[in-house]
């Protein structure tokens, strides 16, 4: 209901009327889009299009998403049986609820979701006792292996490298003269809406929305989501969503377009490596390397370093330790050079030991 109330505040009068009906009857077993229109006193199907345009979801998906969110909360926080939860959220049977839940939750059913939700969360890595940040920490941060709070702490410790990585991608993600936070915020909001939906719906939404962006902010956000995914399947699917953005943004990027292509292939390769698809990962990394070669002097150092580190992780899987060490050394060597450049540009009143 918090989501419905928040949406009502920003909706037009006509769409707000539909949201009022949804708030009153969303968990009724016989409630659907047709019932919503009847209860609102309107039969104009163009109103459904307007609803989707304003809120980013069709009314049917909106209703299903709200039901599934409550269902997921009841699964995680109560001992109610699945059939009891199904009745609470408006489904006539446990089977119909389970089918809808799997569609919403990336093929994971209610029982598996409840088991995962009640499993203890892994302990975050302990903070480094040293003021200097190790290369292992940098590698883990770039690979998305640190939880958000540790990554934030790491960025603060780095005093330059964290800002460097962010500013490096900000340079790729912002058009001249455009306010920086606008499109990244748009990307986060879009993902908030489509995350609960089936992959096919997510893909359609990304393909439809990517041309709206003047910058590749949506692409970079999806790359980050792929790196931070908890399981291999989600990592692969989010990498696929990132790749779906590429055609829409390359025309806007000018000299940076090859860097976007390279990072897209690097992210895809890293997700494939996580899923055990080593040959596919090797092909993706090869495509990324060739693209950076084409970029020449315009190859972005952060993209190049990121690719080297992902390639090193693949060679570790193949037991090619010498090559893995060489690739990792190359990646960190690039980062070292960039850090030195950043430190040289720091103001004189910066910390004595950054």
N, C-alpha and C positions, 0 to 999 in steps of 0.2 A: 504493500500500500504506500510505502514511502516513495517508491519509484513512480507510482501512478499519480500521487499528489504533486511530486516535482514536475512531472510531465504536464499536468493540468495547468500549472502556473505559467508555462511558456507556450501553451497551445492556443490556437484561435478559438473563438467562441463555439464554432460548430464541432471542432474536434474535442474541445473540453466537455461538451455535452455527451459525446460518446464515452469519454473517460469516466464521467459520472456514472453512466450505466455499468461500465466495466467494474468500477469500484464496488457497486452494490451487488452485482450478480456473478462475479468472475468465478466463484467456486460452486455455483449451481451446476448440477449434473447435466441439465438440458440447455445450458447457455452456450451459444455459438455466435458467429458473426451475424447470421440472419436474425437471431433473437435480439442481438444488440441493436440492429437497425430498427426492428419493430418497437423496441422499448424506447428508442430515442425519438420515435415519431417521424423518421425520415427514411425514404426508400431510394435516395439518390446514390447510385453506386460510385459516382465521381467523388463522393465523400470518403470512400475507402481509399481512393488514390491520394486524396489530400491528407488523410491520416498517415499513410505511409511516407508521404513527402515530408511531413512535419516531424514525425517521430522516428523515421528510419526503419520501421517494421510495419508489415501489414497487420491489420487487426487480429487475424487468426494467429499469427506468430507471436504477437504481443501477448495475447491471452495465454497461449501455451507457455511462453517464457515465464510469465508471472506464476502460473501454476507450478512449473518445474522448480522455480526458485524456492517456493514454500515447501514443495515436496522434498527437495534436497536438504533444507534446514531441518525438517521433521525427521528425516532419515539420520542425520548427523547428531541431533540433540535429544531425540526421544527413543523410547523402546516400542513405539507403535509398530504393529505388523504392516507389511507392505499393502495389504488390502485395505487396512484402516486408513493409511495415508492416502491411498487412491481415492477413497470416499471423501476424505477431508478436502482434497483439491479438485474435486469435480469429475472424477472418472468412475465409471460403472463397475469396473473390475480391476483386479491386480494386473491382469494381462494387458489391458489397454493402457494402464498407467505405465507399465514396464516398457511397452513398445515406444510410448511417447518419451519416456525418460532416456532410453537408449538413443533415440533420435536427437534429443537435446544435448546429451552428455557424451557425444563422440563414441557411441556404441558400448558404453559402459552402463550396465544395468543397475537397478537400485541396490541389490545385495552387495555387489562389488563396491559400489560407491560408499555404502555404509561402512563396510569393512575398512576401506582406505581412510575414510574420514575419522575413524576411531583409532587408527594406528598412531602411535606416538611420533611426533615430528622429529626428524633427525636434528641432533645438536649442531648449532652453528660452530664453525671453526673458532678456536680461541684467538683473541687478538694478539698480534705480534708484540712480544715484549721489547723489541728493538725499535728505535726511532726510524731507522732506515727500513725501506720496504724491499722485500726480497723479490727476485725475479719470479719465484714460484707464485707469489701473491699477484703479481702483474699478469702472469699467464692465466691464473684462475679467473681474474677479473675480466680479461678479454674473452675468455671462453665462456663466461656467464656462469661459472661454478660457485660464485659467492652469493649468499643471500643478500637482499637489498641493503639491509642495515650494515652488513660488513663491507659491502661495496662502497657505501657512503663514507664509512670510516676510512677505508683505504684511499678514497679520493682525497680526503682531507690530509692524510699522511703524505700522500705523494706531492702535495703542494706544487702542482704544475702538470704532472702527467695526467691526473684525472681531468683537470681542466683542458689539457691538451687534447685528450681523446674526444672529450665532448665538443670542444671548439672545432676540432678537425671535422667531425661529422656535421657540426652546425654549419660549417662553411659549405659543405655539400648540400645541406638541407634547407638553406635559406636563400631566397632570391634577393637581389639588391633592393633596398628600400622597403622591404616587407618586415613588419613586426615579427620578431623571432618566435614568441610563445604561441602565436595564433594557430598555425597549422599543426605543430606538435600536439597542442591541446585538442584540435579537431580529430587528430589521429587517435588519441587516447579515448575520446568520447565515442568515436565510431567503434573501436574495439569493445568498449563497454557494452554497446548494444548488440554486437554480432557474436561475442564470445560464446553465449549459451546456445547458439544456433548450429544446425548441422553444417558440415564442411561445405557442401555444395552451395548452401545459402550464403555462407561467408565468402566463398569465391565470387559469387555473383555480385555481392555487395562491394567487394574490393574492386572488381573490374569496373563497376558502375561509378564508384566514388573516386578512384585514382585520377581520372582526368580533371576532376574539380580542383585538385591541389596544384598550386603554382610551384611548389617545391616537393622534393622527395621525402617529406616528413613522414608520410604514411609508410613508405618503403622502409625507412630506418627503424620505425617503431615495430614493424612486423619482423624485421631482422632481430631486434632485441628480444621480442617475444619467442622467436624460435630458439635463440640461445638459452633463454631462461626456462624453456618448457621442462616440465618434470619428467616426462616420458618421451621415448623416441618417436612414437607415432605423432604426437602433437608437434614435436620439433619439425618433423618432415612436412606436416600440413601447413604449419606457419611459414616455413621456408617457401613452400609452393605459393602461398598467398603473397609473400614478398616478391617472388618472381613475376606474379601476375601484375604487379604495379609497374614493372620496368618499361613496357611499351608506352605507357601513358605519360611517363615523366621524362624519357630521354630527349624528346624534342625541346624541352624547356631548359635543359641543362648546359647546352653548349659544350665547353671544354671539359666539363665534369662527367659527361655521359658515360665514358669508358670506365670511370671509377665505379659508377653505379652498376654497370654490367659485371665488373670484376667482383664487387662485393656480393652481388646476387649469387653468382656461382660459388663464391667462397662459403657463404652461409648455407647454400644447398648442399655443398660437399660436406660441411661439418655435420649437418643433420643426417646425411646418408652414412657418414662414418659412425655416428652414434648408433644408428640402426643396424650396423653390421654390413651395410652394402658397400664394401670396400672398393670394388671395381668402379661402381657408379661414382663414389666419392673421388676416386683418382681422376676420372674423366671430368668431373666438375672443377676440380682444382686445376687441371690442365687448361680448361677453358678460361678460368680466371687468370692464370699466368699469361696466356696468350693475349688476353685483353689488356693486361697491364703493360705488356711489351708494346702493344699498339699505342697505348697512351704516352709512352716515352717519358719526356720531362714532365708531363702533366699527371703522371701516376701519383696518387696521393700516398704519402709515406705511411699513414695509419692503416690504410687499406692494404698496402703491401706487407706491413708487419703482421697484420691480422691473418692474412693468407698464409704467410710462412709458418705461423704458430699452428694453424689448423692442419697444414700439410705435415708438420712435425708429429701431430697427434695421430695422423694416419700411418706414418712410417713406424711409430711405436707399436701400433696394432699389428703391423707386418713383421715386427721384430727386426726392423732395419735401424738399429740403434745409432750407428754412425751417421746415417743420413738424417735421422730425426734430430740428432744433436747439432748437425750442420744447419738445418733449417731453423731450428729454434735460435741458434746463435745469430743467424742472419736477421731474424725478426727482431730479437732484442737489440742487436747492433743498430738497426734502424731507429728503434725507440730511444736508445742511448743518444744517438745523434740529435734527434728531435728534442729530447729533454735538455741536452746541453744548449741547444739554440734557445729554448724557452728560458732556461736559467740565465743565460747571457742577457736576455731582454728584461729580466726582473728589475724593479726599482731598487735602488741602493738601500732603502730602509726595510727590505724584506728580511725574513728570518735568517739567522746566521747559518743554520744547518737545515736547509729545506729538505 
